[in-house]
Amino acid sequence: MPVFKTPFNGYSVKFSPFYESRLAVATAQNFGILGNGRIHVLDLPSSTSPQISELASFDTADGVYDLAWSESHDSLLVAAIADGSIKIYDLSLPPTSNPIRSFLEHSREAHSADYNPVRRDSFLSASWDDSVKLWTLDRPTSVRTFKEHAYCVYSAVWNPRHADVFASASGDCTLRVWDVREPGSTMIIPAHDFEILSCDWNKYDDCCIATASVDKTIKVWDVRSYRVPISVLSGHGYAVRKVRFSPHRQGLMVSCSYDMTVCLWDYMLEDALVGRYDHHTEFAVGVDMSVLVEGLLASTGWDEFVYVWQNGTDPRAF
């Protein structure tokens, strides 16, 4: 399957919810510590083009840590930037007209972005300034700031069915569930003994959420009864950087880790680890599953490669 080489270190990869052959990649220079960033928008090979082609790219003065496609406009991308800014890009406009918006409120690095899949008019950003912010495209400032975490917030994700509910994962070792109509978080889960780097909701069970931690495990939780996790998934050798639930199968999820592997899990099986891919030669930090093509995976990492492959095939095979 196709491979794309990025000039900088890969940080995040996201499939378009509108075009089955399109994905966006966030990258940062010098492992995100200092330097520029670049967003790549890629089209997968077709009958007319046998290679991955770059539809557009946008340069940033600081590293890009995460991306989210708009759920309402097929050409819009939200980017979380290392200078704390949230930038909006429009692929229908030339690079010189982009970004079309730049919001600078976070006082430290912006680490994640997530677009509301239900209401489709708002998005979240999570930052190392310990906060989550809620935004809409038409407002010049954030709608609200959620500040309860005691350390960096690495991930904030919307519930797939409830338009007002989201979860946040933090370096303070807690997962919090929020309702934007409420003054504070509605639930605090002390999910791990070490930093939580990622979380994601199950797409078929709106009470089920997964957390990924520096402790090398992924835990699956039922928010109605969260004293103990439903499942604890062990198999990564180092910190688990991202976890994503499948849009197609209830028990299936994918993760990537500082152990350089991408793992596929089915938490409903006794032997939950159902696939392992070791195609990266540096930290694997970005992974996604296509909404439009079942079994299509993408990953990126600090080795400056983006891989796209069908589950069950070798990511390195052309």
N, C-alpha and C positions, 0 to 999 in steps of 0.2 A: 504493500500500500504506500501512498505518497508520503514524502518527507519534505519539510521546508526548513531551510537554514536561516536563522535570524542573526543579525549582527550583534545583538545584545543577549543577555540571559533571559530566558523565558520565565514568566511569572504566572500567567493565567491564560486559559483558552476557553472560549465559549462558542458553541454552535448557534447560528441564527435560528430564531423560532419561525422565520418566514421562508428561508431558502435552504433546501436540504444540502446544498453543496457549498454553503458559505460558513466561515467561522472567523472569529476575531482573536488576536493574540496580543497580550500585554507583555512588554519587555522592559528591562532596565539594565543600564550599563554598570559594569564593575560590581556585579552581584547585588545591585540595588543599594549599595552603600553610599555611593557618590557618583553623580554624573547624569547623563541624559536618559531619556526613555523613548520608546517608539511603539506605536500601535500599528499592527498589520491586519488588514482585512483580506482574507484569502478565499479563492474559489478553488474547489477540488477539481481534479481532472475530469474532462468530458470527452465526448467522441471527437471534438475538434481540437482539444488541448490535452495532451497526455500528462502534463505536469501540473502541480499546484501553481496557480497564477496569483499574483498580488493585484487585487482590485484597487486598493488604496493603502497609503501609509501616512501616519501623522507623527511628526516629531514633537517631543516635549522636552522642556528644560530639565525636568527631573524624571526619575524612574516611574513607570506605570506598574502598579501592583495588582490591579484587577479591572475587569470590564463587565458591563451588563448591557445586553441588547434591550432596546425599548420593546415593550409588548404591544405598542399601539402604532408605531411608525417603523417601517422596515428598514429605514436608512439611518436611524439614530442609535448612537452608542453612548453609554455613560462610562467614564473612566475615573478610577481612583488613583490619585497621583501622590508621589512621595513628599511633595511640598505641602500636603494637606488639602490641596484643591480637588474639587470635583468638576470635571470638564465634560461638556456635551459636544459630540461630533456628528455632523450630518454628511453621509456619504454622497448625497445628491449634489453637494456643493464642492467646489474646488478646495484643495488644501489651504489656499490663501484666505478662504472665508471661514476656516475652522481654527479653533473651536467656536461654536456659535454661542456657548455660554461657559463661564468659568466662575464657580462659586468658591470663595476662599473664606471659610469659617473655622475649619478644624485647625487647631494649633500645632498638631503633629501629623505624621504621615497618615494618609487615608489608605486603608488596607483592603477594604472590600466594598463592592457596590452590588445592589440587587433590586431589580425592577418588579413592581407589584404585578403579579400575573392575573389577579382577579379584577382589581379596579383599573389597572393599566394606565394610571395617570400619575403615579408617584413612585419614588424609589428611595432606597436607604443607602447610607454610607456608614461604615464603621472605621474607627480611627484609633491610633496609638495615644490619642489624648483622652482615652477612657470613655469616649462617648459614641452614640449612634445618632445620626441626624436623618430627619425625614424631609424630602424635597418634592416639589412639583416643577414641571418645566416652565410654567408661566409665572412663577414667583421669583423675585431677585434674591430672596433670602430663604433660609430653611423654614419649614413649617413648624418644626419642633426639634428640640434636642433631648435625648434620653441619656441621663448621666447618673448611673448608679454603680457601674463597675468600678473596681478599685485599681484596675490595671488595663493595659491595652485591650481594645476590642478588635479581634481579628476577623470576625465574621458576623454578619447580620442578614438573616434570610426570612422572607415572607412565607407565611403559611399558604399552601397551594389552594386552599378553599375559603379561608376566612380573610376578607379584605383588610381587616384592621389588626390582624395578629401577626407578630413576627418573633423570632428568637435571636439571641445574640450569644456568642461564645467569646470567652475572655481569658487573658493570662492570669486573672484572679482565680482560676480553676472552677468558675461557675458558668452554668448555662442559665440565661434568664429568658422568660417568655413575657411578652408585652402585648398590651392591647392599646392602640393609639387613643382610644376613648377614655382610658383610665389614667390617673395622675402618675402612677408608678408601675413598676413591673408587677405582673400578676403571679409570677412563680419564680423561685430561685432554686436551681438544682445544683448541689455541690457534686458535679458529675465526675471529676477526676481529682487526683492529688497533685497533678502537674498542669501546666498551661494547656488550655483548650484552643486549638488552632483553627478549627472548622466545625460547622454544624450544618445539617440539612434535614428538611422535613420529608417524610415519606409521601410520595405523590398519590398513594391510594388509601392512606390512613392518616387523617389530619391530626391524630393524637400521638403519632409516632415520629420520633426525631432521633437522629444519630449525632454523636459527638466524636471528634478525633483529637487525640492529645499527644503531647510530648512523651507521655508514658508508653507510647508504641501501640496503644490499643484504640479500637473504635467501640463505643458503647451505644446500644440502641435502647431508647427510653419510651415508655408510655406515660404521657404527661398526666394521665388520670390517676396513676399510681407509680410514683417515681422514687420510692425509697430504695429499690434495687432495679438495676437495668434488666430489660428483657433478654439482652444478649451482650456478651463481651467477646469481641473479635480480636484474637491475637495471631500475629503472623508477620507483621512488619518488624524489622530489626532496629529501626530508629523512629524518631518522631513522625507521626502521621500528619501531613500538611493539609490535605483536602479530602473531603468525603462528599460523594454525590449519590443520591438515590436515582434509580432508573425511572425514566418516564413511562416505561412499558411493562415492567414486571415488579410486583409489590415487594418481594423480598430482596431484590437485586440492588447492589450498590457497588460503586467503584471508589478506590482511594489511591492516593499517591503519597510517597514518603521520602524522607532524607536517606532512606536505604537504597534509593535510586529505582525502586520498583513501583509498578502500578498493579494493584490487586483488585480482583473481582470477588465479591462476597454474596452469598445468599444467607441472610441471618436466620431464615426459617428452617434451614437444613442443619443437621447435627454436625456435619463437616462443612462449615460455612465458607471456607476458602475454596472458591470454584475456579479461580484462574490467577496466574501471576505472570507478569510481563517485565522483563529486565532489559529493555532496549535502551534505556537512558544510561549515560556514563557519568552523570553528575546528579545532584539532588533533583528529584522529580517533584515539582511544586504546583503544577496546574493540570487539571484533568476535567473532562466533561463527557457527557453522553448525549447523543443527538436526540432531540424530541421527534424529529421527522423521519429518521431512518433507524429502525430498531437494531440494536447491537453495534452501532457505529460509535467508536470511541476516539477521543483526541487527548493528547497529553503534551506538555512542554516542561522544560527544565533548564537548569543552569548550564547544560551542555550546548545551549543555543539551537536546539532542534525542536520542531513541532512534528509529531507523528499523528497520522490519522489512519485507523484500521478497523476492520470488522472483527468483533469478538470471535476468538477461536482461530484467528490467523496471526501470522508473525508480523508485527509492526514494521520490521525492517525489510520484509520481502517486497520486491517491486513487481 
